[in-house]
Amino acid sequence: MKLKRAKSYKKTIQFYKANYAYKEPFSVLMDPGFIKKCLNMNIYFKEALPKLLESKVSFFITPCCVAEMKRNSREYSNDLISTCKRIDYHPCNHQFGPDETELVHKCFTDISKKLPSQFFYAVQDHDHRLSLRKNLGIPILFVLTNVIILEKPSTSSYQNMVKTHKAITATSSREKEMLLKLKYGDNYNPELNKSKVANNTENKNNIKVQKTPTKLQPTPLTPQNKKDINKKEIIKKDEKLKDNNIEMGDDIEVKDETTTTEKIIEKPNLKKKLEKEEDKERRKKIRELISQKRDERLERKKMKEEKERIAKYKISKLNSRTGEAIKKIRRKRSKAHKKQ
């Protein structure tokens, strides 16, 4: 059995133990279809089921199962009926007419209602499994190809578990009063305090959270007006020029501070010239970087070629030396043979 499957089976068994009072050793109630499938697939269920459930297992069958097998003698052989008779019987005390069908289906549904949390139901028929899943806390087993599979708990059994847990952990009216007394102390008035609590809960449910609209700030990638950008650049350049002149000690008349910027902004040709100069500088820098990268690549290629050439030269020398040595050895051997 795979590790992942074993973990999931452990969880399901623990779920049934904790919530529906299943106890070890487990008892399995088997259907004739399940036994037939096990025999056809060469599964020895008396060894496989204890490994799957990780505990001792006792196997049972009802008289209704044997009666149905005898009625449908074409489907079930005599060997299968004899093997079923060897298994222990669980007395169901059902009495069915000679023309009635689906005896096992009716028998198992009745036992699951009368004796909950007692049996694991090994059932092969799909429709019968679906009807059993409607009842709460019933573990079901069936055979798929060569493997016995334990089904996961149904949604109804999970929902029932949640309800029981809520009922166990819920605070009673007396406990609520005790908590309110501890909270308010001497000022505790049961009618007022209860009304306050009820109003608070209603307000919390009725409050609608109003989201304040957030102002979107411009990101560095958002498009801006070209005029504003050009003005800012020109003003920065003027400030730099003034600072440089002041450091050098030149006399500057600071009466008309905005005249230079205004003149430049008024003349569109100057703007274009400045933009062109900036573009030229950028292009020069890009070209220089590209040329540097090209030179580096060429140098790397040359170094690789030189290394390869040196390696080939060394290999050729070694081959020539080894060839000469082999020739000498062959000559010596030929001379020795001739002398003999």
C-alpha positions, 0 to 999 in steps of 0.5 A: 500500500502506498504511503499517501493512501495509508495516511488518508486511511489513518485519518478516516479511521481516526475520524470514525473513532473520535466522532462515532465511537468505533472501537478496536477490534473492528468487525466487518459485515461483508456482502456476497459481491465483495467476497466474489470480487476478492476471489476473482482478483485473488485477494485474501481479505482475511490478511488484507483488511487487518493491514488496511485497518491496522487492527484485529478484524472479525468478519461477519455475514448475514443469513440474508446474504446466503439466501440471496446467493441461493436465489441467484445461483447463476451468478454465484457458484457453489464454491462461493456459497460454501466459503460464505458459510464458513464465515461467522453469522450475524443474526438479523432475524429478517423474514422475506417473501419468495418473490422479494429481491435485493435482500442484502440491500434491505438487510444492511440498511436495517442493521446500519439504522439499528446498530450504528457505529458497530460494523464496517460495511464491505459492499461492492454494488455502487447503488447500495453504497450510495444508499448507505452513505445517506446514513451518518457515520458508516465506513464503507469498503469495496474492491477496485481492480486489485486493491481494497479501498476505504471510502472517505466519510460523507458530507452529511457525517462531516456536517453532523460532526460540526454540529455536535462540536458546536453544541458541546462548546456553546455557552449556556444562558447561565454562563452568559449571565455570569460573564456579564456580571463579571464584566459590569460588576455592581452596575449589572442590570440584566434587561439593559445589558442584554438589550445593549448586547443585542443592539451591538450585534445588530449594528455589527451586522448592519454596518457597511464599510465605506471605502475612502477613495484613494488619490492615485499619485503619478508613477515614474512611468506615467506620461507627463506633459512635455512642456512641463518637463522641458521647463523644469530641465531648463530651470535646473540648467540655469541654476547650475550655471549661476552657481558655477559663475558665483564660485569663479567670482564673476559679477552677475546682475541678478535683477532679471532672473527669469529672463533667460528661461522665458526667452528660451521657452519663447523660442522653440528652435532653442528647445529643439537644439537642446533636445538634439544635443542631449540625444547626441550625447546619449547616442555617443555613450551607447555607441561607446558601450557597444564598442567596448562589449564588441572588443571584449567579445573579440578578445575572448574569442582570440583567447579561446582560439589560442588555447585550442590551437595549443591543445591541438599542437600538444596532442599532435606531438604526443601522438607522433611520439607514441607512434614512433615508440610503437614502431620501435617496439614492433621493429624489435619484435620482428628482429627477435622473431627473425633470429629465432 
